[in-house]
């Protein structure tokens, strides 16, 4: 379950940001999870809730946004979102595509006091 290690890294990132901003508590955390990241939002949320006690995030709310898969076609230059099982350019049906979004986990916003 790599979601636990992701949550541990998220806590460290929150602590670092809180120290840099002289904050004592994290109230809200917004993250974005790409559909191709390999992270299951349900398990990430459960790990966060289970292990936030005793951290700077103890009272924090975790909001998760899902990032769709964005591609760029190397043949026709078309940019588009695609479904998980459609790795073809929607415009020219080429397989020569590059994923430009949807593979990452990003910290989008922190609310601190």
PDB file as gemmi writes it, atoms N, CA and C in Angstrom:
CRYST1    1.000    1.000    1.000  90.00  90.00  90.00 P 1                      
ATOM      1  N   UNK A   1       0.854  -1.187   0.000  1.00  0.00           N  
ATOM      2  CA  UNK A   1       0.000   0.000   0.000  1.00  0.00           C  
ATOM      3  C   UNK A   1       0.892   1.240   0.000  1.00  0.00           C  
ATOM      4  N   UNK A   2       1.186   1.747  -1.180  1.00  0.00           N  
ATOM      5  CA  UNK A   2       2.052   2.916  -1.272  1.00  0.00           C  
ATOM      6  C   UNK A   2       1.336   4.206  -0.897  1.00  0.00           C  
ATOM      7  N   UNK A   3       0.025   4.154  -0.724  1.00  0.00           N  
ATOM      8  CA  UNK A   3      -0.711   5.337  -0.280  1.00  0.00           C  
ATOM      9  C   UNK A   3      -0.238   5.803   1.088  1.00  0.00           C  
ATOM     10  N   UNK A   4       0.163   4.874   1.952  1.00  0.00           N  
ATOM     11  CA  UNK A   4       0.664   5.248   3.272  1.00  0.00           C  
ATOM     12  C   UNK A   4       1.945   6.073   3.153  1.00  0.00           C  
ATOM     13  N   UNK A   5       2.870   5.675   2.301  1.00  0.00           N  
ATOM     14  CA  UNK A   5       4.105   6.454   2.146  1.00  0.00           C  
ATOM     15  C   UNK A   5       3.816   7.810   1.517  1.00  0.00           C  
ATOM     16  N   UNK A   6       2.821   7.890   0.663  1.00  0.00           N  
ATOM     17  CA  UNK A   6       2.426   9.177   0.081  1.00  0.00           C  
ATOM     18  C   UNK A   6       1.873  10.090   1.166  1.00  0.00           C  
ATOM     19  N   UNK A   7       1.064   9.543   2.055  1.00  0.00           N  
ATOM     20  CA  UNK A   7       0.499  10.323   3.166  1.00  0.00           C  
ATOM     21  C   UNK A   7       1.619  10.803   4.087  1.00  0.00           C  
ATOM     22  N   UNK A   8       2.592   9.961   4.368  1.00  0.00           N  
ATOM     23  CA  UNK A   8       3.719  10.370   5.217  1.00  0.00           C  
ATOM     24  C   UNK A   8       4.480  11.528   4.569  1.00  0.00           C  
ATOM     25  N   UNK A   9       4.706  11.442   3.272  1.00  0.00           N  
ATOM     26  CA  UNK A   9       5.378  12.537   2.555  1.00  0.00           C  
ATOM     27  C   UNK A   9       4.523  13.806   2.564  1.00  0.00           C  
ATOM     28  N   UNK A  10       3.215  13.638   2.464  1.00  0.00           N  
ATOM     29  CA  UNK A  10       2.306  14.788   2.510  1.00  0.00           C  
ATOM     30  C   UNK A  10       2.376  15.476   3.873  1.00  0.00           C  
ATOM     31  N   UNK A  11       2.427  14.694   4.953  1.00  0.00           N  
ATOM     32  CA  UNK A  11       2.566  15.276   6.290  1.00  0.00           C  
ATOM     33  C   UNK A  11       3.866  16.076   6.407  1.00  0.00           C  
ATOM     34  N   UNK A  12       4.959  15.515   5.903  1.00  0.00           N  
ATOM     35  CA  UNK A  12       6.247  16.220   5.942  1.00  0.00           C  
ATOM     36  C   UNK A  12       6.184  17.525   5.161  1.00  0.00           C  
ATOM     37  N   UNK A  13       5.558  17.480   3.990  1.00  0.00           N  
ATOM     38  CA  UNK A  13       5.423  18.682   3.172  1.00  0.00           C  
ATOM     39  C   UNK A  13       4.579  19.735   3.889  1.00  0.00           C  
ATOM     40  N   UNK A  14       3.520  19.316   4.538  1.00  0.00           N  
ATOM     41  CA  UNK A  14       2.670  20.241   5.301  1.00  0.00           C  
ATOM     42  C   UNK A  14       3.443  20.855   6.464  1.00  0.00           C  
ATOM     43  N   UNK A  15       4.207  20.031   7.184  1.00  0.00           N  
ATOM     44  CA  UNK A  15       5.000  20.539   8.309  1.00  0.00           C  
ATOM     45  C   UNK A  15       6.029  21.563   7.831  1.00  0.00           C  
ATOM     46  N   UNK A  16       6.689  21.275   6.731  1.00  0.00           N  
ATOM     47  CA  UNK A  16       7.677  22.205   6.172  1.00  0.00           C  
ATOM     48  C   UNK A  16       7.031  23.528   5.797  1.00  0.00           C  
ATOM     49  N   UNK A  17       5.894  23.469   5.117  1.00  0.00           N  
ATOM     50  CA  UNK A  17       5.196  24.695   4.722  1.00  0.00           C  
ATOM     51  C   UNK A  17       4.684  25.466   5.932  1.00  0.00           C  
ATOM     52  N   UNK A  18       4.206  24.759   6.930  1.00  0.00           N  
ATOM     53  CA  UNK A  18       3.720  25.423   8.139  1.00  0.00           C  
ATOM     54  C   UNK A  18       4.861  26.141   8.861  1.00  0.00           C  
ATOM     55  N   UNK A  19       6.018  25.494   8.977  1.00  0.00           N  
ATOM     56  CA  UNK A  19       7.167  26.136   9.627  1.00  0.00           C  
ATOM     57  C   UNK A  19       7.619  27.363   8.851  1.00  0.00           C  
ATOM     58  N   UNK A  20       7.656  27.280   7.543  1.00  0.00           N  
ATOM     59  CA  UNK A  20       8.091  28.402   6.712  1.00  0.00           C  
ATOM     60  C   UNK A  20       7.140  29.588   6.808  1.00  0.00           C  
ATOM     61  N   UNK A  21       5.885  29.317   7.164  1.00  0.00           N  
ATOM     62  CA  UNK A  21       4.882  30.368   7.249  1.00  0.00           C  
ATOM     63  C   UNK A  21       4.436  30.661   8.680  1.00  0.00           C  
ATOM     64  N   UNK A  22       5.193  30.171   9.655  1.00  0.00           N  
ATOM     65  CA  UNK A  22       4.905  30.382  11.077  1.00  0.00           C  
ATOM     66  C   UNK A  22       3.468  29.998  11.429  1.00  0.00           C  
ATOM     67  N   UNK A  23       3.009  28.887  10.881  1.00  0.00           N  
ATOM     68  CA  UNK A  23       1.661  28.385  11.161  1.00  0.00           C  
ATOM     69  C   UNK A  23       1.744  27.233  12.140  1.00  0.00           C  
ATOM     70  N   UNK A  24       0.662  27.050  12.884  1.00  0.00           N  
ATOM     71  CA  UNK A  24       0.637  26.001  13.895  1.00  0.00           C  
ATOM     72  C   UNK A  24      -0.308  24.858  13.538  1.00  0.00           C  
ATOM     73  N   UNK A  25      -1.162  25.092  12.538  1.00  0.00           N  
ATOM     74  CA  UNK A  25      -2.162  24.080  12.223  1.00  0.00           C  
ATOM     75  C   UNK A  25      -2.519  24.147  10.740  1.00  0.00           C  
ATOM     76  N   UNK A  26      -2.712  22.975  10.148  1.00  0.00           N  
ATOM     77  CA  UNK A  26      -3.214  22.872   8.782  1.00  0.00           C  
ATOM     78  C   UNK A  26      -4.715  22.611   8.876  1.00  0.00           C  
ATOM     79  N   UNK A  27      -5.508  23.411   8.179  1.00  0.00           N  
ATOM     80  CA  UNK A  27      -6.970  23.267   8.218  1.00  0.00           C  
ATOM     81  C   UNK A  27      -7.515  22.484   7.026  1.00  0.00           C  
ATOM     82  N   UNK A  28      -6.913  22.723   5.855  1.00  0.00           N  
ATOM     83  CA  UNK A  28      -7.412  22.091   4.649  1.00  0.00           C  
ATOM     84  C   UNK A  28      -6.247  21.812   3.703  1.00  0.00           C  
ATOM     85  N   UNK A  29      -6.295  20.650   3.080  1.00  0.00           N  
ATOM     86  CA  UNK A  29      -5.288  20.253   2.104  1.00  0.00           C  
ATOM     87  C   UNK A  29      -6.020  19.853   0.833  1.00  0.00           C  
ATOM     88  N   UNK A  30      -5.632  20.463  -0.281  1.00  0.00           N  
ATOM     89  CA  UNK A  30      -6.210  20.094  -1.566  1.00  0.00           C  
ATOM     90  C   UNK A  30      -5.108  19.490  -2.427  1.00  0.00           C  
ATOM     91  N   UNK A  31      -5.359  18.276  -2.894  1.00  0.00           N  
ATOM     92  CA  UNK A  31      -4.399  17.621  -3.779  1.00  0.00           C  
ATOM     93  C   UNK A  31      -5.093  17.209  -5.072  1.00  0.00           C  
ATOM     94  N   UNK A  32      -4.274  16.997  -6.079  1.00  0.00           N  
ATOM     95  CA  UNK A  32      -4.774  16.529  -7.369  1.00  0.00           C  
ATOM     96  C   UNK A  32      -4.073  15.209  -7.681  1.00  0.00           C  
ATOM     97  N   UNK A  33      -4.858  14.204  -8.007  1.00  0.00           N  
ATOM     98  CA  UNK A  33      -4.325  12.883  -8.315  1.00  0.00           C  
ATOM     99  C   UNK A  33      -4.651  12.555  -9.763  1.00  0.00           C  
ATOM    100  N   UNK A  34      -3.630  12.279 -10.543  1.00  0.00           N  
ATOM    101  CA  UNK A  34      -3.828  11.910 -11.937  1.00  0.00           C  
ATOM    102  C   UNK A  34      -4.371  10.495 -12.063  1.00  0.00           C  
ATOM    103  N   UNK A  35      -5.207  10.290 -13.059  1.00  0.00           N  
ATOM    104  CA  UNK A  35      -5.801   8.963 -13.274  1.00  0.00           C  
ATOM    105  C   UNK A  35      -4.741   7.892 -13.555  1.00  0.00           C  
ATOM    106  N   UNK A  36      -3.584   8.300 -14.077  1.00  0.00           N  
ATOM    107  CA  UNK A  36      -2.511   7.345 -14.369  1.00  0.00           C  
ATOM    108  C   UNK A  36      -1.440   7.304 -13.285  1.00  0.00           C  
ATOM    109  N   UNK A  37      -1.689   7.923 -12.145  1.00  0.00           N  
ATOM    110  CA  UNK A  37      -0.673   7.996 -11.081  1.00  0.00           C  
ATOM    111  C   UNK A  37      -0.490   6.678 -10.343  1.00  0.00           C  
ATOM    112  N   UNK A  38      -1.459   5.798 -10.433  1.00  0.00           N  
ATOM    113  CA  UNK A  38      -1.391   4.541  -9.693  1.00  0.00           C  
ATOM    114  C   UNK A  38      -1.862   4.659  -8.256  1.00  0.00           C  
ATOM    115  N   UNK A  39      -2.381   5.813  -7.876  1.00  0.00           N  
ATOM    116  CA  UNK A  39      -2.848   6.053  -6.512  1.00  0.00           C  
ATOM    117  C   UNK A  39      -4.368   5.931  -6.470  1.00  0.00           C  
ATOM    118  N   UNK A  40      -4.852   5.189  -5.504  1.00  0.00           N  
ATOM    119  CA  UNK A  40      -6.291   5.030  -5.302  1.00  0.00           C  
ATOM    120  C   UNK A  40      -6.769   6.080  -4.301  1.00  0.00           C  
ATOM    121  N   UNK A  41      -7.578   7.041  -4.726  1.00  0.00           N  
ATOM    122  CA  UNK A  41      -8.039   8.113  -3.831  1.00  0.00           C  
ATOM    123  C   UNK A  41      -8.706   7.603  -2.552  1.00  0.00           C  
ATOM    124  N   UNK A  42      -9.488   6.543  -2.655  1.00  0.00           N  
ATOM    125  CA  UNK A  42     -10.178   5.998  -1.484  1.00  0.00           C  
ATOM    126  C   UNK A  42      -9.167   5.551  -0.418  1.00  0.00           C  
ATOM    127  N   UNK A  43      -8.138   4.811  -0.835  1.00  0.00           N  
ATOM    128  CA  UNK A  43      -7.137   4.321   0.107  1.00  0.00           C  
ATOM    129  C   UNK A  43      -6.263   5.456   0.635  1.00  0.00           C  
ATOM    130  N   UNK A  44      -5.996   6.438  -0.200  1.00  0.00           N  
ATOM    131  CA  UNK A  44      -5.215   7.600   0.242  1.00  0.00           C  
ATOM    132  C   UNK A  44      -5.977   8.367   1.323  1.00  0.00           C  
ATOM    133  N   UNK A  45      -7.265   8.588   1.104  1.00  0.00           N  
ATOM    134  CA  UNK A  45      -8.095   9.300   2.084  1.00  0.00           C  
ATOM    135  C   UNK A  45      -8.160   8.526   3.397  1.00  0.00           C  
ATOM    136  N   UNK A  46      -8.336   7.217   3.312  1.00  0.00           N  
ATOM    137  CA  UNK A  46      -8.390   6.394   4.528  1.00  0.00           C  
ATOM    138  C   UNK A  46      -7.068   6.422   5.282  1.00  0.00           C  
ATOM    139  N   UNK A  47      -5.953   6.328   4.569  1.00  0.00           N  
ATOM    140  CA  UNK A  47      -4.639   6.398   5.217  1.00  0.00           C  
ATOM    141  C   UNK A  47      -4.435   7.761   5.865  1.00  0.00           C  
ATOM    142  N   UNK A  48      -4.842   8.821   5.178  1.00  0.00           N  
ATOM    143  CA  UNK A  48      -4.721  10.171   5.728  1.00  0.00           C  
ATOM    144  C   UNK A  48      -5.504  10.285   7.035  1.00  0.00           C  
ATOM    145  N   UNK A  49      -6.759   9.869   7.012  1.00  0.00           N  
ATOM    146  CA  UNK A  49      -7.610   9.965   8.205  1.00  0.00           C  
ATOM    147  C   UNK A  49      -7.094   9.104   9.355  1.00  0.00           C  
ATOM    148  N   UNK A  50      -6.531   7.945   9.044  1.00  0.00           N  
ATOM    149  CA  UNK A  50      -6.040   7.037  10.080  1.00  0.00           C  
ATOM    150  C   UNK A  50      -4.764   7.533  10.742  1.00  0.00           C  
ATOM    151  N   UNK A  51      -3.926   8.232  10.000  1.00  0.00           N  
ATOM    152  CA  UNK A  51      -2.609   8.588  10.524  1.00  0.00           C  
ATOM    153  C   UNK A  51      -2.405  10.081  10.794  1.00  0.00           C  
ATOM    154  N   UNK A  52      -3.435  10.895  10.616  1.00  0.00           N  
ATOM    155  CA  UNK A  52      -3.264  12.337  10.832  1.00  0.00           C  
ATOM    156  C   UNK A  52      -3.247  12.717  12.314  1.00  0.00           C  
ATOM    157  N   UNK A  53      -3.753  11.859  13.186  1.00  0.00           N  
ATOM    158  CA  UNK A  53      -3.783  12.136  14.621  1.00  0.00           C  
ATOM    159  C   UNK A  53      -2.360  12.298  15.136  1.00  0.00           C  
ATOM    160  N   UNK A  54      -2.137  13.377  15.873  1.00  0.00           N  
ATOM    161  CA  UNK A  54      -0.824  13.651  16.424  1.00  0.00           C  
ATOM    162  C   UNK A  54       0.112  14.400  15.484  1.00  0.00           C  
ATOM    163  N   UNK A  55      -0.411  14.790  14.310  1.00  0.00           N  
ATOM    164  CA  UNK A  55       0.397  15.567  13.369  1.00  0.00           C  
ATOM    165  C   UNK A  55      -0.174  16.978  13.271  1.00  0.00           C  
ATOM    166  N   UNK A  56       0.512  17.822  12.529  1.00  0.00           N  
ATOM    167  CA  UNK A  56       0.033  19.188  12.293  1.00  0.00           C  
ATOM    168  C   UNK A  56      -1.261  19.179  11.476  1.00  0.00           C  
ATOM    169  N   UNK A  57      -1.566  18.034  10.891  1.00  0.00           N  
ATOM    170  CA  UNK A  57      -2.766  17.880  10.054  1.00  0.00           C  
ATOM    171  C   UNK A  57      -3.923  17.214  10.804  1.00  0.00           C  
ATOM    172  N   UNK A  58      -3.833  17.126  12.128  1.00  0.00           N  
ATOM    173  CA  UNK A  58      -4.816  16.384  12.918  1.00  0.00           C  
ATOM    174  C   UNK A  58      -6.257  16.813  12.656  1.00  0.00           C  
ATOM    175  N   UNK A  59      -6.492  18.098  12.445  1.00  0.00           N  
ATOM    176  CA  UNK A  59      -7.852  18.594  12.215  1.00  0.00           C  
ATOM    177  C   UNK A  59      -8.093  18.970  10.761  1.00  0.00           C  
ATOM    178  N   UNK A  60      -7.190  18.589   9.886  1.00  0.00           N  
ATOM    179  CA  UNK A  60      -7.281  19.003   8.485  1.00  0.00           C  
ATOM    180  C   UNK A  60      -8.282  18.161   7.705  1.00  0.00           C  
ATOM    181  N   UNK A  61      -8.888  18.829   6.740  1.00  0.00           N  
ATOM    182  CA  UNK A  61      -9.769  18.173   5.781  1.00  0.00           C  
ATOM    183  C   UNK A  61      -8.950  17.940   4.512  1.00  0.00           C  
ATOM    184  N   UNK A  62      -9.012  16.730   3.971  1.00  0.00           N  
ATOM    185  CA  UNK A  62      -8.306  16.407   2.735  1.00  0.00           C  
ATOM    186  C   UNK A  62      -9.298  16.403   1.583  1.00  0.00           C  
ATOM    187  N   UNK A  63      -9.053  17.271   0.607  1.00  0.00           N  
ATOM    188  CA  UNK A  63      -9.889  17.323  -0.589  1.00  0.00           C  
ATOM    189  C   UNK A  63      -9.077  16.785  -1.758  1.00  0.00           C  
ATOM    190  N   UNK A  64      -9.670  15.872  -2.500  1.00  0.00           N  
ATOM    191  CA  UNK A  64      -8.974  15.231  -3.609  1.00  0.00           C  
ATOM    192  C   UNK A  64      -9.687  15.543  -4.913  1.00  0.00           C  
ATOM    193  N   UNK A  65      -8.917  16.066  -5.858  1.00  0.00           N  
ATOM    194  CA  UNK A  65      -9.409  16.299  -7.221  1.00  0.00           C  
ATOM    195  C   UNK A  65      -8.777  15.230  -8.110  1.00  0.00           C  
ATOM    196  N   UNK A  66      -9.526  14.718  -9.043  1.00  0.00           N  
ATOM    197  CA  UNK A  66      -9.007  13.731  -9.982  1.00  0.00           C  
ATOM    198  C   UNK A  66      -8.652  14.452 -11.283  1.00  0.00           C  
ATOM    199  N   UNK A  67      -7.400  14.273 -11.724  1.00  0.00           N  
ATOM    200  CA  UNK A  67      -6.920  14.877 -12.970  1.00  0.00           C  
ATOM    201  C   UNK A  67      -7.118  13.881 -14.112  1.00  0.00           C  
ATOM    202  N   UNK A  68      -7.868  14.295 -15.126  1.00  0.00           N  
ATOM    203  CA  UNK A  68      -8.059  13.451 -16.296  1.00  0.00           C  
ATOM    204  C   UNK A  68      -6.768  13.335 -17.095  1.00  0.00           C  
ATOM    205  N   UNK A  69      -6.756  12.411 -18.035  1.00  0.00           N  
ATOM    206  CA  UNK A  69      -5.579  12.176 -18.871  1.00  0.00           C  
ATOM    207  C   UNK A  69      -5.638  13.113 -20.074  1.00  0.00           C  
ATOM    208  N   UNK A  70      -4.615  13.924 -20.219  1.00  0.00           N  
ATOM    209  CA  UNK A  70      -4.506  14.849 -21.357  1.00  0.00           C  
ATOM    210  C   UNK A  70      -3.388  14.351 -22.255  1.00  0.00           C  
ATOM    211  N   UNK A  71      -3.662  14.334 -23.565  1.00  0.00           N  
ATOM    212  CA  UNK A  71      -2.649  13.873 -24.520  1.00  0.00           C  
ATOM    213  C   UNK A  71      -2.394  14.939 -25.580  1.00  0.00           C  
ATOM    214  N   UNK A  72      -1.237  14.791 -26.223  1.00  0.00           N  
ATOM    215  CA  UNK A  72      -0.915  15.590 -27.398  1.00  0.00           C  
ATOM    216  C   UNK A  72      -0.488  14.612 -28.489  1.00  0.00           C  
ATOM    217  N   UNK A  73      -1.065  14.766 -29.665  1.00  0.00           N  
ATOM    218  CA  UNK A  73      -0.749  13.887 -30.781  1.00  0.00           C  
ATOM    219  C   UNK A  73       0.498  14.407 -31.504  1.00  0.00           C  
ATOM    220  N   UNK A  74       1.477  13.537 -31.682  1.00  0.00           N  
ATOM    221  CA  UNK A  74       2.711  13.917 -32.381  1.00  0.00           C  
ATOM    222  C   UNK A  74       2.492  14.008 -33.888  1.00  0.00           C  
ATOM    223  N   UNK A  75       1.434  13.381 -34.403  1.00  0.00           N  
ATOM    224  CA  UNK A  75       1.189  13.399 -35.840  1.00  0.00           C  
ATOM    225  C   UNK A  75       0.392  14.628 -36.291  1.00  0.00           C  
ATOM    226  N   UNK A  76      -0.700  14.948 -35.575  1.00  0.00           N  
ATOM    227  CA  UNK A  76      -1.536  16.073 -36.019  1.00  0.00           C  
ATOM    228  C   UNK A  76      -1.505  17.272 -35.071  1.00  0.00           C  
ATOM    229  N   UNK A  77      -0.861  17.118 -33.887  1.00  0.00           N  
ATOM    230  CA  UNK A  77      -0.753  18.222 -32.944  1.00  0.00           C  
ATOM    231  C   UNK A  77      -1.987  18.457 -32.094  1.00  0.00           C  
ATOM    232  N   UNK A  78      -2.983  17.601 -32.195  1.00  0.00           N  
ATOM    233  CA  UNK A  78      -4.235  17.755 -31.460  1.00  0.00           C  
ATOM    234  C   UNK A  78      -4.015  17.495 -29.971  1.00  0.00           C  
ATOM    235  N   UNK A  79      -4.593  18.345 -29.117  1.00  0.00           N  
ATOM    236  CA  UNK A  79      -4.569  18.176 -27.658  1.00  0.00           C  
ATOM    237  C   UNK A  79      -5.976  17.825 -27.207  1.00  0.00           C  
ATOM    238  N   UNK A  80      -6.071  16.822 -26.327  1.00  0.00           N  
ATOM    239  CA  UNK A  80      -7.398  16.395 -25.896  1.00  0.00           C  
ATOM    240  C   UNK A  80      -7.299  15.569 -24.623  1.00  0.00           C  
ATOM    241  N   UNK A  81      -8.417  15.485 -23.922  1.00  0.00           N  
ATOM    242  CA  UNK A  81      -8.554  14.539 -22.825  1.00  0.00           C  
ATOM    243  C   UNK A  81      -9.004  13.220 -23.410  1.00  0.00           C  
ATOM    244  N   UNK A  82      -8.556  12.118 -22.795  1.00  0.00           N  
ATOM    245  CA  UNK A  82      -8.963  10.802 -23.260  1.00  0.00           C  
ATOM    246  C   UNK A  82      -9.421   9.960 -22.080  1.00  0.00           C  
ATOM    247  N   UNK A  83     -10.112   8.880 -22.396  1.00  0.00           N  
ATOM    248  CA  UNK A  83     -10.523   7.909 -21.397  1.00  0.00           C  
ATOM    249  C   UNK A  83      -9.358   6.949 -21.147  1.00  0.00           C  
ATOM    250  N   UNK A  84      -9.418   6.206 -20.052  1.00  0.00           N  
ATOM    251  CA  UNK A  84      -8.336   5.298 -19.685  1.00  0.00           C  
ATOM    252  C   UNK A  84      -8.026   4.248 -20.752  1.00  0.00           C  
ATOM    253  N   UNK A  85      -9.020   3.815 -21.481  1.00  0.00           N  
ATOM    254  CA  UNK A  85      -8.791   2.742 -22.443  1.00  0.00           C  
ATOM    255  C   UNK A  85      -8.731   3.224 -23.896  1.00  0.00           C  
ATOM    256  N   UNK A  86      -8.560   4.532 -24.107  1.00  0.00           N  
ATOM    257  CA  UNK A  86      -8.549   5.092 -25.459  1.00  0.00           C  
ATOM    258  C   UNK A  86      -7.221   5.776 -25.763  1.00  0.00           C  
ATOM    259  N   UNK A  87      -6.153   5.043 -25.858  1.00  0.00           N  
ATOM    260  CA  UNK A  87      -4.863   5.680 -26.113  1.00  0.00           C  
ATOM    261  C   UNK A  87      -4.627   5.875 -27.602  1.00  0.00           C  
ATOM    262  N   UNK A  88      -5.575   6.595 -28.207  1.00  0.00           N  
ATOM    263  CA  UNK A  88      -5.518   7.001 -29.610  1.00  0.00           C  
ATOM    264  C   UNK A  88      -5.880   8.481 -29.685  1.00  0.00           C  
ATOM    265  N   UNK A  89      -5.329   9.160 -30.660  1.00  0.00           N  
ATOM    266  CA  UNK A  89      -5.720  10.549 -30.889  1.00  0.00           C  
ATOM    267  C   UNK A  89      -7.178  10.583 -31.326  1.00  0.00           C  
ATOM    268  N   UNK A  90      -8.020  11.352 -30.645  1.00  0.00           N  
ATOM    269  CA  UNK A  90      -9.425  11.434 -31.033  1.00  0.00           C  
ATOM    270  C   UNK A  90      -9.622  12.086 -32.408  1.00  0.00           C  
ATOM    271  N   UNK A  91      -8.633  12.837 -32.843  1.00  0.00           N  
ATOM    272  CA  UNK A  91      -8.741  13.556 -34.114  1.00  0.00           C  
ATOM    273  C   UNK A  91      -8.341  12.701 -35.317  1.00  0.00           C  
ATOM    274  N   UNK A  92      -7.135  12.075 -35.247  1.00  0.00           N  
ATOM    275  CA  UNK A  92      -6.634  11.341 -36.415  1.00  0.00           C  
ATOM    276  C   UNK A  92      -6.460   9.843 -36.160  1.00  0.00           C  
ATOM    277  N   UNK A  93      -6.770   9.390 -34.952  1.00  0.00           N  
ATOM    278  CA  UNK A  93      -6.682   7.976 -34.541  1.00  0.00           C  
ATOM    279  C   UNK A  93      -5.253   7.437 -34.486  1.00  0.00           C  
ATOM    280  N   UNK A  94      -4.263   8.313 -34.441  1.00  0.00           N  
ATOM    281  CA  UNK A  94      -2.865   7.906 -34.340  1.00  0.00           C  
ATOM    282  C   UNK A  94      -2.571   7.365 -32.941  1.00  0.00           C  
ATOM    283  N   UNK A  95      -1.640   6.421 -32.870  1.00  0.00           N  
ATOM    284  CA  UNK A  95      -1.156   5.907 -31.584  1.00  0.00           C  
ATOM    285  C   UNK A  95       0.068   6.692 -31.121  1.00  0.00           C  
ATOM    286  N   UNK A  96       0.523   7.626 -31.927  1.00  0.00           N  
ATOM    287  CA  UNK A  96       1.729   8.406 -31.642  1.00  0.00           C  
ATOM    288  C   UNK A  96       1.369   9.615 -30.768  1.00  0.00           C  
ATOM    289  N   UNK A  97       1.030   9.319 -29.521  1.00  0.00           N  
ATOM    290  CA  UNK A  97       0.583  10.368 -28.602  1.00  0.00           C  
ATOM    291  C   UNK A  97       1.507  10.451 -27.396  1.00  0.00           C  
ATOM    292  N   UNK A  98       1.473  11.606 -26.752  1.00  0.00           N  
ATOM    293  CA  UNK A  98       2.248  11.842 -25.535  1.00  0.00           C  
ATOM    294  C   UNK A  98       1.278  12.288 -24.439  1.00  0.00           C  
ATOM    295  N   UNK A  99       1.390  11.680 -23.261  1.00  0.00           N  
ATOM    296  CA  UNK A  99       0.569  12.087 -22.116  1.00  0.00           C  
ATOM    297  C   UNK A  99       1.167  13.368 -21.543  1.00  0.00           C  
ATOM    298  N   UNK A 100       0.359  14.422 -21.455  1.00  0.00           N  
ATOM    299  CA  UNK A 100       0.835  15.706 -20.937  1.00  0.00           C  
ATOM    300  C   UNK A 100       0.266  16.039 -19.558  1.00  0.00           C  
ATOM    301  N   UNK A 101      -0.737  15.309 -19.112  1.00  0.00           N  
ATOM    302  CA  UNK A 101      -1.302  15.510 -17.770  1.00  0.00           C  
ATOM    303  C   UNK A 101      -2.019  14.233 -17.354  1.00  0.00           C  
ATOM    304  N   UNK A 102      -2.039  14.003 -16.037  1.00  0.00           N  
ATOM    305  CA  UNK A 102      -2.780  12.873 -15.506  1.00  0.00           C  
ATOM    306  C   UNK A 102      -1.926  11.780 -14.897  1.00  0.00           C  
ATOM    307  N   UNK A 103      -0.607  12.019 -14.770  1.00  0.00           N  
ATOM    308  CA  UNK A 103       0.277  11.012 -14.203  1.00  0.00           C  
ATOM    309  C   UNK A 103       0.802  11.383 -12.818  1.00  0.00           C  
ATOM    310  N   UNK A 104       0.519  12.582 -12.360  1.00  0.00           N  
ATOM    311  CA  UNK A 104       1.160  13.112 -11.155  1.00  0.00           C  
ATOM    312  C   UNK A 104       0.218  13.195  -9.960  1.00  0.00           C  
ATOM    313  N   UNK A 105       0.825  13.407  -8.807  1.00  0.00           N  
ATOM    314  CA  UNK A 105       0.114  13.778  -7.588  1.00  0.00           C  
ATOM    315  C   UNK A 105       0.638  15.161  -7.224  1.00  0.00           C  
ATOM    316  N   UNK A 106      -0.254  16.128  -7.134  1.00  0.00           N  
ATOM    317  CA  UNK A 106       0.156  17.505  -6.889  1.00  0.00           C  
ATOM    318  C   UNK A 106      -0.536  18.081  -5.660  1.00  0.00           C  
ATOM    319  N   UNK A 107       0.243  18.789  -4.845  1.00  0.00           N  
ATOM    320  CA  UNK A 107      -0.331  19.564  -3.749  1.00  0.00           C  
ATOM    321  C   UNK A 107      -0.793  20.883  -4.353  1.00  0.00           C  
ATOM    322  N   UNK A 108      -2.085  21.132  -4.341  1.00  0.00           N  
ATOM    323  CA  UNK A 108      -2.639  22.303  -4.992  1.00  0.00           C  
ATOM    324  C   UNK A 108      -2.794  23.484  -4.048  1.00  0.00           C  
ATOM    325  N   UNK A 109      -3.153  23.190  -2.768  1.00  0.00           N  
ATOM    326  CA  UNK A 109      -3.453  24.294  -1.847  1.00  0.00           C  
ATOM    327  C   UNK A 109      -3.399  23.805  -0.409  1.00  0.00           C  
ATOM    328  N   UNK A 110      -2.903  24.665   0.461  1.00  0.00           N  
ATOM    329  CA  UNK A 110      -2.918  24.435   1.900  1.00  0.00           C  
ATOM    330  C   UNK A 110      -3.572  25.616   2.587  1.00  0.00           C  
ATOM    331  N   UNK A 111      -4.437  25.342   3.533  1.00  0.00           N  
ATOM    332  CA  UNK A 111      -4.973  26.399   4.386  1.00  0.00           C  
ATOM    333  C   UNK A 111      -4.389  26.177   5.767  1.00  0.00           C  
ATOM    334  N   UNK A 112      -3.746  27.244   6.298  1.00  0.00           N  
ATOM    335  CA  UNK A 112      -3.063  27.144   7.587  1.00  0.00           C  
ATOM    336  C   UNK A 112      -3.485  28.282   8.490  1.00  0.00           C  
ATOM    337  N   UNK A 113      -3.378  28.041   9.791  1.00  0.00           N  
ATOM    338  CA  UNK A 113      -3.570  29.122  10.762  1.00  0.00           C  
ATOM    339  C   UNK A 113      -2.391  29.121  11.716  1.00  0.00           C  
TER     340      UNK A 113                                                      
END                                                                             
